[in-house]
């Protein structure tokens, strides 16, 4: 199939829209009342990125990751991050073995990172040293142990859950690792009706289970398709204006110059380009619009900006600054 042919591209986007809709329905049987979280999670997977889920315990963040593994047929593993977790507990290590002939050799034992969907549960409970062990894996899709490189499976996604930093026993993630996450999705409490569904569906004798809808090869094909979705010049300009206005050095917004310590880098622009393409394809549209940029600015930018101490003292939030950025391109 030649995706440069517009007819083929439309056909493939329509097919992808049907598949993602079915995946959304399957996940919705298990996860209730979180349509925004579900949409942003699926966009991240289609774009081939990693996801950071932030919320208080008990909001089904872990359940969401488990369900995604089932629906997309991916090999999923889970690591519970604790203060005493070491990098080797994630990446793996080499052990010295002796054969029957007495010959000794090293053998690499793979860690839980060698999977297609890694759930890093409560990632900010571990020390910065252990958190940074995921950096190379997330960026390069390989790890280095004892001077040897080991490639990770494809596709490879890290979906990390994080507790709010105000809670006891948490360590802030390094800025370099935060930037490796495609999106930061804030998980809020469900509304009353969704919580009613949760009570009824999860405390009975028969609890709903997710079913596989796609397989890893389907997901890889979808990720390749996303990169063929055309983006209009107006959308490109909106992304550039939005991101560059978020940097105090190049911003035309006085509040940004005053309140922002450092702004989003080029990786934020790349993430927005992929995200708007994925959102358009999910909804069966051949090209994204500026509305897609505005809808995805918060999850793409909120973890790639930092406020000054004075701004935090005045009660300014990153979300308020992103609202100003959206207003500059709306």
Backbone bond lengths (Angstrom), bond angles and torsions (degrees), N, CA, C in turn:
res aa  C-N    CA-C-N  psi(-1)  N-CA   C-N-CA  omega(-1)  CA-C   N-CA-C  phi
1 X - - - 1.466 - - 1.521 110.41 -
2 X 1.316 117.80 133.94 1.459 122.93 178.43 1.522 108.81 -102.29
3 X 1.346 115.71 107.37 1.460 119.06 -176.07 1.523 112.67 -73.67
4 X 1.318 117.21 -7.54 1.461 118.46 174.52 1.520 110.80 -72.27
5 X 1.306 116.76 -16.86 1.463 122.08 175.44 1.521 108.11 -77.62
6 X 1.337 116.85 121.66 1.470 120.59 -175.01 1.526 111.81 -62.35
7 X 1.344 117.26 -33.24 1.464 119.77 179.41 1.523 110.59 -65.34
8 X 1.325 115.89 -44.14 1.463 119.61 177.86 1.525 111.17 -63.07
9 X 1.335 116.60 -39.66 1.453 120.85 -179.38 1.527 110.82 -64.44
10 X 1.322 116.92 -43.41 1.468 120.42 178.17 1.519 110.40 -62.51
11 X 1.322 117.02 -43.11 1.462 120.73 179.76 1.525 111.20 -61.08
12 X 1.333 115.36 -45.59 1.456 119.42 -178.60 1.520 112.08 -67.17
13 X 1.332 117.31 -37.52 1.466 120.11 178.13 1.523 110.63 -66.52
14 X 1.329 116.74 -40.19 1.469 120.07 176.60 1.530 110.64 -61.18
15 X 1.332 115.83 -42.72 1.465 119.66 179.77 1.527 110.97 -64.87
16 X 1.335 115.78 -41.27 1.456 119.62 178.65 1.519 111.14 -64.19
17 X 1.330 116.61 -39.83 1.456 119.72 178.29 1.520 112.31 -59.54
18 X 1.334 116.61 -39.98 1.465 120.94 178.20 1.532 110.41 -65.43
19 X 1.348 116.60 -43.36 1.459 120.69 -179.47 1.526 111.46 -63.55
20 X 1.328 116.24 -45.01 1.465 119.33 -178.06 1.521 110.92 -68.51
21 X 1.337 116.48 -35.70 1.463 119.29 176.58 1.527 110.38 -62.14
22 X 1.344 116.57 -41.72 1.462 120.31 177.71 1.524 111.02 -65.34
23 X 1.347 116.88 -39.28 1.459 119.91 177.12 1.523 110.76 -63.77
24 X 1.335 116.71 -40.50 1.454 120.34 178.56 1.521 112.70 -63.16
25 X 1.337 115.92 -39.09 1.457 119.97 177.44 1.528 110.40 -65.09
26 X 1.348 115.74 -41.75 1.457 119.78 179.57 1.516 112.44 -63.02
27 X 1.328 116.12 -42.71 1.467 119.55 178.56 1.521 110.23 -68.58
28 X 1.337 116.73 -35.43 1.461 120.86 -179.00 1.520 113.84 -65.38
29 X 1.338 117.47 -17.36 1.469 119.59 176.01 1.529 111.63 -72.44
30 X 1.327 115.47 -19.17 1.468 120.39 -176.16 1.529 111.88 -112.55
31 X 1.337 116.31 -37.03 1.460 121.89 -178.16 1.523 108.23 -106.85
32 X 1.324 116.34 123.77 1.465 120.33 -174.19 1.537 110.98 -111.98
33 X 1.331 114.67 142.42 1.459 120.88 167.75 1.514 116.30 68.98
34 X 1.332 118.47 25.04 1.467 120.24 178.72 1.533 110.62 -131.11
35 X 1.340 118.95 56.35 1.471 119.96 -176.25 1.528 113.42 -62.02
36 X 1.336 117.54 -38.79 1.463 119.71 179.93 1.526 110.85 -66.42
37 X 1.315 116.95 -43.65 1.465 120.89 179.04 1.520 110.07 -61.98
38 X 1.318 116.49 -42.65 1.463 120.58 -179.68 1.523 111.36 -64.40
39 X 1.328 117.61 -44.14 1.462 120.65 179.90 1.522 111.13 -61.64
40 X 1.329 117.55 -47.25 1.457 121.13 -177.17 1.525 111.22 -67.66
41 X 1.331 117.07 -31.97 1.464 120.28 176.57 1.522 110.97 -67.43
42 X 1.323 117.03 -45.21 1.463 120.45 179.05 1.529 111.08 -64.68
43 X 1.322 117.71 -37.59 1.464 120.88 176.96 1.528 110.30 -60.76
44 X 1.331 116.52 -42.19 1.461 121.00 179.79 1.521 111.13 -62.16
45 X 1.330 117.52 -43.60 1.461 120.43 179.19 1.526 111.12 -64.95
46 X 1.323 117.21 -42.78 1.465 120.66 -179.89 1.529 111.44 -64.89
47 X 1.320 115.98 -30.88 1.459 119.76 179.38 1.523 112.28 -84.21
48 X 1.340 117.13 -4.78 1.455 120.58 178.88 1.509 114.45 78.44
49 X 1.334 117.57 23.04 1.459 121.08 -174.85 1.513 114.20 -104.34
50 X 1.329 114.09 -176.96 1.450 122.92 177.75 1.526 108.73 -109.34
51 X 1.339 116.09 153.46 1.460 120.72 -171.12 1.515 110.34 -126.59
52 X 1.337 115.12 139.15 1.458 121.87 174.83 1.525 108.30 -114.09
53 X 1.326 116.16 116.14 1.464 122.14 -179.94 1.525 108.80 -102.06
54 X 1.324 117.04 123.17 1.458 121.07 -177.19 1.526 109.49 -120.08
55 X 1.317 115.29 129.34 1.458 121.20 177.92 1.509 110.22 177.36
56 X 1.299 115.94 164.81 1.454 120.15 179.84 1.529 109.20 -68.60
57 X 1.335 117.94 159.22 1.470 119.87 179.46 1.525 112.15 -59.60
58 X 1.335 115.39 148.33 1.455 120.77 173.92 1.511 115.80 93.05
59 X 1.348 118.35 12.09 1.468 121.02 -178.51 1.528 112.25 -103.36
60 X 1.332 116.74 20.59 1.474 123.24 174.37 1.516 113.41 69.32
61 X 1.340 117.92 26.15 1.470 119.99 176.91 1.523 110.12 -65.41
62 X 1.319 116.65 -47.09 1.467 120.27 179.08 1.519 110.97 -64.91
63 X 1.316 116.27 -39.70 1.469 120.64 179.42 1.532 110.85 -63.40
64 X 1.308 116.57 -36.12 1.466 120.47 178.42 1.523 110.73 -62.46
65 X 1.329 116.95 -44.47 1.460 120.26 -179.10 1.528 110.49 -65.37
66 X 1.318 117.26 -42.84 1.461 120.66 177.65 1.527 110.97 -59.93
67 X 1.323 116.05 -41.27 1.463 120.64 -178.94 1.525 111.25 -66.98
68 X 1.333 117.08 -38.94 1.464 120.32 177.61 1.524 111.00 -60.54
69 X 1.323 116.67 -42.35 1.456 119.89 177.98 1.511 112.10 -58.63
70 X 1.332 116.45 -39.70 1.463 120.59 179.55 1.524 111.49 -69.93
71 X 1.333 116.84 -46.93 1.466 121.18 -174.83 1.525 111.37 -65.89
72 X 1.338 117.66 -36.37 1.464 120.70 -178.48 1.527 112.32 -97.27
73 X 1.323 117.77 4.60 1.458 121.23 176.21 1.504 114.34 62.49
74 X 1.327 118.09 29.73 1.456 121.46 -177.42 1.522 111.07 -94.30
75 X 1.322 115.48 147.94 1.456 120.29 173.58 1.525 107.89 -71.15
76 X 1.308 116.47 115.26 1.464 121.22 -175.42 1.517 110.84 -114.54
77 X 1.314 115.30 141.27 1.454 121.85 174.66 1.523 109.10 -133.86
78 X 1.315 114.31 158.82 1.460 119.64 -175.83 1.521 109.62 -128.42
79 X 1.330 115.25 135.09 1.461 121.45 174.36 1.518 107.56 -121.37
80 X 1.324 116.28 122.91 1.462 121.21 175.27 1.530 107.88 -89.14
81 X 1.312 116.25 111.32 1.461 120.26 -177.32 1.527 109.90 -77.86
82 X 1.323 114.94 131.67 1.456 122.58 179.29 1.529 108.00 -135.60
83 X 1.327 118.47 163.07 1.469 120.07 -177.87 1.523 114.30 -59.59
84 X 1.342 118.90 -25.70 1.458 120.22 -177.92 1.532 113.14 -98.18
85 X 1.333 118.10 9.40 1.462 121.21 178.61 1.522 109.97 -71.15
86 X 1.325 117.02 133.37 1.462 122.05 -178.85 1.531 110.79 -105.69
87 X 1.356 118.07 156.97 1.472 120.05 179.19 1.520 113.56 -54.56
88 X 1.341 117.80 -38.38 1.462 120.63 -179.56 1.522 111.83 -64.24
89 X 1.334 117.52 -25.28 1.462 120.61 177.89 1.527 111.47 -67.50
90 X 1.331 117.36 -18.82 1.459 122.61 -179.78 1.531 110.91 -101.60
91 X 1.333 116.11 -47.95 1.463 120.74 -173.07 1.525 112.80 -82.92
92 X 1.317 116.76 -34.53 1.455 121.48 -173.32 1.519 109.90 112.01
93 X 1.324 117.25 178.03 1.460 120.80 -177.35 1.528 109.75 -155.06
94 X 1.331 115.47 164.44 1.454 121.33 176.98 1.530 109.65 -97.87
95 X 1.319 115.62 137.16 1.459 120.92 178.71 1.527 108.81 -120.51
96 X 1.301 115.14 148.17 1.462 120.76 179.27 1.523 109.51 -89.87
97 X 1.337 115.15 122.23 1.459 120.31 -179.00 1.533 110.10 -118.17
98 X 1.312 115.32 150.52 1.455 121.16 177.93 1.523 109.03 -119.03
99 X 1.335 115.97 125.77 1.460 120.84 -178.26 1.535 110.41 -79.75
100 X 1.334 115.55 176.42 1.461 120.18 -179.32 1.529 111.71 -64.63
101 X 1.330 116.02 -25.65 1.472 119.84 179.29 1.523 112.28 -84.77
102 X 1.322 116.21 -1.65 1.458 119.96 -179.96 1.507 114.43 91.07
103 X 1.328 117.60 2.97 1.458 120.54 179.12 1.518 109.85 -80.23
104 X 1.311 114.64 134.27 1.463 119.89 -179.15 1.525 110.32 -104.48
105 X 1.315 115.39 141.81 1.469 120.69 178.49 1.523 108.86 -155.13
106 X 1.328 113.97 158.77 1.456 119.75 178.42 1.534 109.43 -91.94
107 X 1.304 115.55 140.82 1.470 121.61 175.21 1.516 109.07 -127.68
108 X 1.330 115.16 132.57 1.467 119.82 -179.18 1.522 110.18 -85.13
109 X 1.305 116.20 126.56 1.463 122.36 176.15 1.521 107.87 -104.17
110 X 1.308 115.71 116.00 1.465 120.63 -175.93 1.525 111.33 -66.12
111 X 1.343 115.02 141.95 1.447 121.38 174.74 1.522 110.85 -89.87
112 X 1.305 117.70 179.21 1.475 120.78 -177.37 1.526 114.29 -64.81
113 X 1.363 118.10 -13.57 1.464 119.68 179.08 1.526 111.47 -66.43
114 X 1.335 118.02 -18.23 1.467 121.06 -179.61 1.527 109.51 -82.27
115 X 1.315 114.58 76.19 1.461 122.46 178.48 1.520 107.47 -153.46
116 X 1.315 117.20 -179.45 1.463 120.40 -179.91 1.524 112.25 -95.32
117 X 1.315 116.55 -26.05 1.464 120.77 179.69 1.525 107.66 -137.89
118 X 1.325 115.56 106.32 1.464 120.66 -178.90 1.523 109.63 -100.41
119 X 1.319 115.87 121.54 1.451 120.62 176.26 1.528 108.08 -96.34
120 X 1.322 115.98 109.07 1.456 121.69 177.43 1.524 107.33 -94.59
121 X 1.305 115.73 94.26 1.460 121.21 -172.23 1.519 110.89 -81.95
122 X 1.334 115.48 126.91 1.468 122.60 -179.07 1.525 110.59 53.07
123 X 1.344 115.20 56.56 1.456 121.76 -173.18 1.519 112.13 -59.85
124 X 1.333 117.75 -28.69 1.458 119.08 -178.07 1.523 113.21 -86.19
125 X 1.338 117.31 11.98 1.462 120.03 171.02 1.536 110.63 -84.93
126 X 1.332 117.46 -18.56 1.465 121.35 -177.52 1.520 110.31 -89.16
127 X 1.320 115.09 164.58 1.464 120.51 179.65 1.530 110.28 -71.50
128 X 1.330 118.08 158.82 1.472 120.20 178.51 1.522 113.44 -56.02
129 X 1.326 118.28 -33.01 1.460 120.46 179.85 1.526 110.82 -62.02
130 X 1.307 116.78 -42.86 1.455 120.46 -179.57 1.529 110.98 -72.97
131 X 1.331 116.65 -38.23 1.458 119.53 177.26 1.529 110.64 -58.70
132 X 1.327 116.09 -42.19 1.461 119.73 -177.05 1.524 112.45 -70.62
133 X 1.336 117.83 -15.18 1.467 120.17 178.17 1.524 111.38 -63.02
134 X 1.335 116.94 -22.12 1.460 120.02 179.71 1.529 113.20 -84.06
135 X 1.336 117.00 -11.31 1.463 119.60 -173.31 1.528 112.79 -57.07
136 X 1.318 116.56 -53.08 1.467 119.63 -177.42 1.517 111.29 -64.36
137 X 1.329 116.24 -40.35 1.462 119.90 179.89 1.527 110.78 -61.99
138 X 1.324 117.03 -42.63 1.462 120.86 -177.88 1.521 111.88 -69.32
139 X 1.322 116.95 -36.97 1.455 119.97 -175.14 1.523 112.75 -86.34
140 X 1.352 116.83 -44.04 1.458 120.46 -171.47 1.524 114.14 -103.62
141 X 1.330 117.21 -8.10 1.465 121.07 -176.90 1.534 111.34 60.78
142 X 1.311 116.89 31.85 1.459 122.20 174.41 1.517 108.12 -155.81
143 X 1.332 116.36 162.89 1.455 121.08 177.86 1.521 108.84 -128.35
144 X 1.308 115.75 156.18 1.458 122.04 178.49 1.520 108.62 -117.26
145 X 1.333 115.67 120.52 1.462 121.72 179.39 1.525 107.89 -131.71
146 X 1.327 115.49 124.69 1.470 121.42 178.84 1.528 112.00 54.62
147 X 1.324 116.34 37.40 1.454 120.90 176.39 1.505 115.65 81.48
148 X 1.315 117.96 4.01 1.463 121.62 -179.98 1.529 110.20 -117.26
149 X 1.338 116.40 140.10 1.456 121.19 178.06 1.530 110.16 -91.15
150 X 1.315 114.38 141.73 1.461 121.06 178.08 1.534 107.29 -131.14
151 X 1.335 116.23 118.77 1.457 121.11 -179.00 1.520 111.13 -73.78
152 X 1.330 115.56 145.62 1.454 121.90 178.32 1.525 109.96 -93.13
153 X 1.329 117.93 158.62 1.463 120.28 179.34 1.527 111.55 -63.74
154 X 1.310 115.37 165.27 1.455 121.88 176.72 1.534 108.78 -124.74
155 X 1.320 118.27 134.83 1.463 127.46 -4.73 1.523 111.55 -72.48
156 X 1.334 115.87 161.49 1.462 120.70 177.74 1.516 108.95 -133.19
157 X 1.312 115.41 122.54 1.460 121.13 -179.66 1.528 109.79 -134.71
158 X 1.321 115.12 137.94 1.459 121.37 172.24 1.525 107.39 -107.06
159 X 1.312 115.60 120.31 1.457 121.30 173.80 1.518 107.27 -114.14
160 X 1.309 115.47 105.90 1.459 121.42 -174.13 1.522 110.06 -103.54
161 X 1.325 114.97 139.98 1.464 120.24 172.52 1.519 108.02 -104.80
162 X 1.310 114.74 147.52 1.463 120.05 -177.19 1.509 109.59 -141.47
163 X 1.313 115.70 137.49 1.457 120.60 174.77 1.524 109.19 -85.07
164 X 1.330 118.16 151.97 1.473 119.45 176.20 1.525 110.81 -55.23
165 X 1.332 116.19 141.88 1.461 120.52 -174.41 1.525 112.37 -65.66
166 X 1.329 117.12 -15.05 1.452 119.02 179.55 1.523 111.63 -72.05
167 X 1.337 117.67 -15.87 1.451 120.24 -178.23 1.527 110.60 -78.26
168 X 1.328 115.54 156.79 1.457 121.11 -177.21 1.530 111.74 -67.80
169 X 1.339 115.56 145.81 1.467 121.26 172.60 1.508 114.98 73.78
170 X 1.331 118.45 31.15 1.461 121.17 178.81 1.529 110.17 -114.95
171 X 1.328 115.28 150.87 1.468 122.44 178.00 1.531 108.11 -121.79
172 X 1.328 118.20 129.73 1.471 118.72 177.58 1.524 111.21 -60.82
173 X 1.328 116.67 141.57 1.465 120.42 176.67 1.530 109.79 -71.83
174 X 1.336 118.26 142.10 1.476 120.22 175.59 1.527 110.16 -60.66
175 X 1.348 115.59 147.61 1.458 119.87 -178.22 1.524 111.55 -59.30
176 X 1.341 117.27 -36.74 1.472 120.10 -179.31 1.520 111.11 -63.62
177 X 1.336 116.94 -35.59 1.461 118.94 179.65 1.520 110.82 -77.32
178 X 1.322 117.44 -36.99 1.458 119.95 176.76 1.525 111.06 -57.52
179 X 1.335 116.12 -40.00 1.460 120.50 -177.40 1.516 112.07 -67.56
180 X 1.343 117.38 -20.77 1.467 120.71 178.55 1.522 111.53 -75.57
181 X 1.310 117.64 -18.48 1.466 119.77 177.95 1.528 109.16 -79.54
182 X 1.297 115.79 129.17 1.461 121.80 -177.85 1.528 110.40 -62.96
183 X 1.323 115.55 -44.38 1.463 121.08 179.41 1.525 110.11 -139.83
184 X 1.323 114.36 153.97 1.456 120.88 166.66 1.533 106.99 -113.35
185 X 1.314 115.52 116.60 1.461 120.86 -177.26 1.528 108.63 -107.18
186 X 1.311 116.18 119.58 1.462 120.98 177.25 1.521 109.17 -87.38
187 X 1.319 116.42 124.09 1.465 122.58 -177.96 1.519 108.53 -99.97
188 X 1.322 115.85 116.84 1.466 121.31 -178.14 1.529 110.62 -97.26
189 X 1.324 114.96 171.19 1.461 120.01 174.96 1.531 109.68 -64.43
190 X 1.328 118.58 144.58 1.468 120.36 176.78 1.527 110.84 -69.79
191 X 1.345 115.25 157.77 1.457 117.60 175.78 1.529 109.79 -75.84
192 X 1.322 116.67 177.02 1.460 120.62 -172.88 1.526 112.52 -61.66
193 X 1.347 117.06 -43.11 1.459 119.85 -177.58 1.526 111.19 -67.79
194 X 1.347 116.60 -39.32 1.463 119.72 178.25 1.523 110.50 -65.55
195 X 1.319 116.62 -38.20 1.464 119.05 179.23 1.529 110.84 -68.40
196 X 1.321 116.22 -31.33 1.468 119.63 174.89 1.533 109.90 -63.37
197 X 1.348 116.60 -43.70 1.467 120.06 177.43 1.521 111.64 -61.46
198 X 1.330 115.76 -39.85 1.466 119.98 179.63 1.527 110.21 -61.53
199 X 1.319 116.72 -44.41 1.458 120.61 -179.13 1.526 111.34 -60.58
200 X 1.322 115.73 -44.62 1.469 119.85 -176.09 1.520 111.35 -72.83
201 X 1.357 116.91 -41.45 1.463 120.76 -172.10 1.526 113.42 -79.12
202 X 1.319 118.14 -26.25 1.467 119.75 -171.26 1.524 114.11 -106.69
203 X 1.328 117.93 -2.55 1.472 118.91 -178.49 1.524 112.39 -116.40
204 X 1.335 116.83 7.40 1.458 120.33 179.30 1.515 111.82 -92.35
205 X 1.311 114.86 -176.04 1.468 120.13 -178.25 1.521 111.83 -74.23
206 X 1.322 117.70 -31.59 1.469 121.73 -177.56 1.523 109.37 -116.34
207 X 1.321 115.70 104.40 1.463 120.30 -179.90 1.520 109.56 -95.24
208 X 1.344 116.02 135.61 1.468 121.27 -177.80 1.522 110.71 -63.64
209 X 1.329 116.04 143.52 1.450 122.03 177.45 1.522 109.88 -124.30
210 X 1.330 115.81 146.05 1.460 120.68 178.63 1.527 110.52 -76.11
211 X 1.323 115.65 152.40 1.460 122.14 177.76 1.526 109.12 -120.63
212 X 1.329 116.31 152.62 1.452 119.78 -179.91 1.523 110.51 -70.86
213 X 1.336 115.62 132.79 1.460 122.44 -179.88 1.520 110.96 -114.22
214 X 1.341 116.68 -37.95 1.463 122.49 179.95 1.531 108.45 -128.80
215 X 1.318 116.02 169.27 1.457 120.07 174.67 1.531 108.69 -121.07
216 X 1.333 118.14 169.66 1.467 119.90 -177.18 1.523 114.21 -56.62
217 X 1.338 117.40 -35.61 1.472 119.41 179.10 1.524 110.68 -66.40
218 X 1.347 116.99 -36.85 1.466 120.10 175.38 1.525 110.58 -60.72
219 X 1.334 116.11 -41.67 1.464 120.35 -178.91 1.530 110.72 -66.33
220 X 1.324 117.09 -41.19 1.469 120.26 178.02 1.530 110.39 -62.68
221 X 1.331 116.89 -42.36 1.471 120.39 177.65 1.523 111.10 -62.36
222 X 1.342 116.02 -40.05 1.464 120.19 178.74 1.525 111.07 -64.52
223 X 1.333 117.04 -39.85 1.460 120.42 179.08 1.526 111.43 -64.31
224 X 1.335 116.77 -36.02 1.469 119.73 176.17 1.526 111.03 -69.58
225 X 1.329 115.36 -38.64 1.464 119.77 179.89 1.521 111.48 -62.55
226 X 1.333 117.09 -39.75 1.462 121.46 -177.66 1.527 110.69 -56.19
227 X 1.314 116.33 -37.22 1.467 119.64 -176.72 1.526 112.83 -73.29
228 X 1.332 117.32 -9.74 1.466 120.87 176.42 1.531 111.96 -94.88
229 X 1.324 117.97 -5.43 1.468 120.19 179.51 1.529 108.37 -69.81
230 X 1.338 118.23 123.33 1.467 120.25 -178.05 1.529 111.96 -71.40
231 X 1.319 115.55 146.97 1.460 122.10 178.82 1.523 108.24 -121.83
232 X 1.323 116.85 125.59 1.455 121.87 -178.85 1.525 112.24 -70.54
233 X 1.322 115.77 157.98 1.467 120.85 -178.25 1.523 111.94 -61.90
234 X 1.331 116.81 -34.17 1.468 119.15 -179.75 1.526 111.56 -66.04
235 X 1.321 117.12 -35.27 1.467 120.99 178.40 1.524 109.95 -71.32
236 X 1.332 116.99 -40.72 1.470 120.44 177.55 1.525 109.87 -60.30
237 X 1.327 116.64 -44.97 1.460 120.42 -179.89 1.531 110.94 -64.93
238 X 1.334 116.89 -37.34 1.470 119.79 178.61 1.527 110.83 -63.87
239 X 1.334 116.69 -41.17 1.468 120.17 178.68 1.524 110.51 -64.74
240 X 1.323 117.11 -44.81 1.461 120.53 179.32 1.531 111.16 -61.75
241 X 1.327 116.34 -45.07 1.465 120.15 179.95 1.515 110.91 -62.89
242 X 1.322 116.01 -44.08 1.465 120.74 -178.40 1.523 111.31 -61.38
243 X 1.327 116.63 -51.39 1.469 120.47 -175.45 1.524 111.35 -69.12
244 X 1.304 117.10 -44.09 1.472 119.45 -177.85 1.525 111.48 -68.93
245 X 1.316 117.74 -29.69 1.466 120.08 174.76 1.524 111.73 -71.00
246 X 1.336 116.82 -15.25 1.452 119.77 178.19 1.516 113.30 -83.25
247 X 1.333 117.28 -6.41 1.458 121.86 178.97 1.523 109.26 -100.02
248 X 1.320 117.65 125.20 1.477 118.89 -177.22 1.524 113.08 -60.13
249 X 1.354 117.83 -26.41 1.465 119.95 -178.71 1.524 112.41 -71.84
250 X 1.321 118.24 -30.69 1.465 121.40 -174.39 1.524 112.72 -118.90
251 X 1.326 118.55 3.37 1.463 121.07 -174.33 1.522 112.17 -76.73
252 X 1.327 114.36 147.09 1.462 120.89 173.58 1.521 111.37 -101.00
253 X 1.332 116.69 6.26 1.467 121.96 -177.48 1.530 108.60 -103.34
254 X 1.324 118.44 118.69 1.473 121.08 -177.00 1.531 113.30 -57.71
255 X 1.332 117.19 -38.07 1.467 119.82 -178.75 1.532 112.03 -64.13
256 X 1.331 115.96 -34.21 1.462 119.39 178.27 1.527 109.86 -67.43
257 X 1.330 117.41 -45.22 1.457 120.68 178.47 1.526 111.39 -59.52
258 X 1.330 115.82 -32.57 1.463 120.23 -176.21 1.528 112.44 -83.27
259 X 1.338 117.57 -40.29 1.461 120.81 -168.40 1.529 114.94 -102.58
260 X 1.332 118.99 -21.79 1.460 120.71 -172.66 1.519 110.64 -93.67
261 X 1.331 115.91 128.60 1.458 121.46 177.79 1.522 110.70 -81.12
262 X 1.329 117.35 -51.33 1.465 122.48 172.70 1.519 109.07 -144.68
263 X 1.326 114.63 147.48 1.457 119.80 -172.72 1.510 113.14 -111.34
264 X 1.326 116.75 -175.69 1.477 121.53 -176.85 1.523 111.88 -71.42
265 X 1.340 115.53 143.73 1.457 121.37 178.15 1.516 111.81 -93.65
266 X 1.329 117.31 -172.77 1.469 121.08 -179.21 1.527 113.51 -58.91
267 X 1.347 117.84 -27.30 1.463 118.83 178.81 1.535 110.84 -62.41
268 X 1.320 117.26 -28.72 1.467 120.21 176.40 1.525 110.56 -67.32
269 X 1.335 116.92 -40.24 1.468 120.17 177.53 1.526 110.59 -64.06
270 X 1.331 116.31 -42.36 1.461 119.92 177.85 1.530 110.96 -61.94
271 X 1.320 116.14 -42.58 1.461 120.10 -179.55 1.526 110.92 -63.62
272 X 1.316 116.96 -41.72 1.467 119.61 179.29 1.523 111.27 -64.80
273 X 1.321 117.30 -39.42 1.470 120.13 178.61 1.526 111.03 -60.86
274 X 1.329 116.38 -46.42 1.463 119.43 179.08 1.521 111.09 -68.04
275 X 1.334 116.75 -39.04 1.465 120.43 -176.26 1.530 111.86 -65.01
276 X 1.332 117.07 -43.37 1.466 118.67 -178.91 1.524 110.57 -68.56
277 X 1.336 116.68 -33.76 1.469 119.32 175.57 1.529 110.31 -63.83
278 X 1.335 116.27 -44.95 1.465 119.92 -179.08 1.520 111.21 -64.53
279 X 1.313 117.33 -41.23 1.476 120.31 -179.31 1.524 111.26 -64.85
280 X 1.321 116.17 -41.02 1.464 119.14 178.28 1.523 110.70 -63.90
281 X 1.335 117.10 -44.97 1.462 120.20 -179.03 1.524 111.12 -65.13
282 X 1.330 117.69 -38.80 1.467 120.90 177.91 1.521 111.56 -58.93
283 X 1.327 115.65 -35.34 1.457 120.72 -178.02 1.526 112.75 -93.07
284 X 1.350 116.70 9.79 1.453 120.78 176.05 1.506 114.89 76.27
285 X 1.341 117.79 19.79 1.459 121.66 178.61 1.520 110.07 -100.42
286 X 1.322 116.49 144.04 1.457 121.49 -175.35 1.521 112.10 -78.77
287 X 1.329 117.60 -21.69 1.468 120.26 -178.45 1.523 109.07 -146.67
288 X 1.335 117.52 146.51 1.471 120.63 178.83 1.519 111.74 -77.98
289 X 1.326 114.39 165.67 1.462 120.93 179.08 1.527 109.43 -125.34
290 X 1.322 115.77 174.50 1.473 120.23 178.09 1.523 110.04 -63.93
291 X 1.325 118.08 -29.65 1.469 120.95 176.64 1.530 111.17 -59.26
292 X 1.328 117.30 -34.89 1.472 120.67 176.57 1.526 110.65 -65.04
293 X 1.330 115.88 -39.82 1.469 119.98 178.46 1.521 110.07 -61.98
294 X 1.326 116.56 -45.86 1.468 120.87 -178.95 1.530 111.31 -64.96
295 X 1.336 116.35 -37.40 1.466 120.35 -177.44 1.523 111.99 -69.61
296 X 1.337 117.36 -29.39 1.463 120.91 -173.62 1.524 113.73 -106.16
297 X 1.313 117.37 1.79 1.468 119.85 -178.37 1.526 111.72 -62.71
298 X 1.321 117.56 -42.19 1.471 120.29 -177.21 1.530 112.65 -63.16
299 X 1.341 120.86 -54.87 1.468 118.99 -178.38 1.523 114.06 -66.02
300 X 1.348 117.79 -25.99 1.463 119.74 -178.87 1.533 111.60 -82.83
301 X 1.322 117.89 -32.70 1.466 120.97 -171.92 1.521 114.83 -101.54
302 X 1.331 118.49 -23.27 1.468 119.04 -168.23 1.532 113.92 -62.51
303 X 1.321 118.13 -26.89 1.466 120.43 179.29 1.522 112.22 -98.83
304 X 1.331 116.21 4.35 1.463 120.33 -179.25 1.520 111.71 -111.99
305 X 1.323 117.29 15.53 1.456 122.48 179.55 1.522 108.83 -134.26
306 X 1.317 115.32 150.69 1.462 120.12 177.00 1.524 109.05 -134.77
307 X 1.316 115.77 138.55 1.456 121.43 179.48 1.526 110.71 -91.86
308 X 1.320 115.31 156.56 1.459 120.02 175.17 1.529 109.78 -71.40
309 X 1.319 115.76 161.94 1.466 119.91 178.56 1.523 110.49 -60.86
310 X 1.331 116.60 -39.96 1.466 120.34 -179.57 1.531 111.14 -62.89
311 X 1.343 116.92 -38.98 1.463 120.45 179.66 1.520 110.71 -65.49
312 X 1.339 116.88 -43.46 1.465 119.82 178.25 1.518 111.00 -63.53
313 X 1.321 116.69 -36.81 1.465 120.46 178.99 1.520 111.22 -66.35
314 X 1.320 116.54 -30.56 1.464 120.52 179.01 1.527 112.45 -83.08
315 X 1.344 117.01 -2.18 1.458 120.16 178.92 1.513 114.57 86.42
316 X 1.336 117.81 13.93 1.464 121.15 177.93 1.529 108.54 -75.07
317 X 1.317 117.15 136.72 1.463 122.70 178.41 1.524 109.83 -111.24
318 X 1.337 115.59 155.32 1.470 119.99 178.23 1.519 110.37 -59.90
319 X 1.336 116.75 -36.98 1.461 120.21 178.68 1.521 113.00 -59.45
320 X 1.336 116.69 -34.92 1.472 120.17 177.92 1.524 110.42 -64.91
321 X 1.330 116.62 -40.03 1.468 120.43 179.45 1.522 110.51 -67.03
322 X 1.338 116.79 -41.05 1.468 119.32 179.77 1.527 110.63 -65.37
323 X 1.322 117.53 -34.06 1.472 120.02 174.45 1.527 111.05 -59.31
324 X 1.319 116.40 -39.99 1.470 120.05 177.10 1.519 111.06 -65.42
325 X 1.343 116.72 -38.90 1.460 120.56 177.68 1.518 110.57 -62.91
326 X 1.350 116.13 -43.54 1.468 119.68 177.96 1.520 111.37 -60.57
327 X 1.329 115.84 -39.87 1.465 119.64 -178.98 1.534 111.27 -64.84
328 X 1.329 117.37 -25.59 1.467 120.47 -178.87 1.522 112.55 -74.26
329 X 1.332 117.89 -16.88 1.460 120.20 -179.50 1.528 112.43 -120.53
330 X 1.316 118.27 -5.70 1.483 120.76 -177.13 1.520 110.47 -67.43
